[in-house]
Amino acid sequence: KQWYQRRVRGEGELQKHPEDMAQSELVKNSLDSVSLYFDMLNKIFETRDFLLGREAWFCDSALALILENAKTLNLGSWPHLTDWLERVHSQPNWETVTLPADR
């Protein structure tokens, strides 16, 4: 709050709040961690259609639901992961799996 009050009064340069800097560092570290997992999954899907082989199982749906939140990320660096996600989305009843809980 102090940095904002100083800026409003015209004192000093506007600088990032320490909490904003900490959040930025947290996001960077999180993306680094996620990249490691995406690398691992991409490697798995080089040789498999689904997590447990040639058929989709519940674990594929569960993981795909988690990755729905990652849609804002560019998954272009993980083509096998992207292909797998498309295969899961094309499974019968995928829309049913993704319906909100109140329906």
WOCORCOR-V768559 format. One record per run of one state. SS is the DSSP state (A for helix, B for strand, O for the rest). FROM is the first residue (numbers start at 1). TO is the last residue. If there is no record, write none. Layout:
((SS | FROM | TO) (SS | FROM | TO))
//
This chain:
((O | 1 | 1) (A | 2 | 8) (O | 9 | 17) (A | 18 | 47) (O | 48 | 49) (B | 50 | 50) (O | 51 | 52) (B | 53 | 53) (O | 54 | 57) (A | 58 | 70) (O | 71 | 74) (A | 75 | 77) (O | 78 | 78) (A | 79 | 89) (O | 90 | 93) (A | 94 | 97) (O | 98 | 103))
//
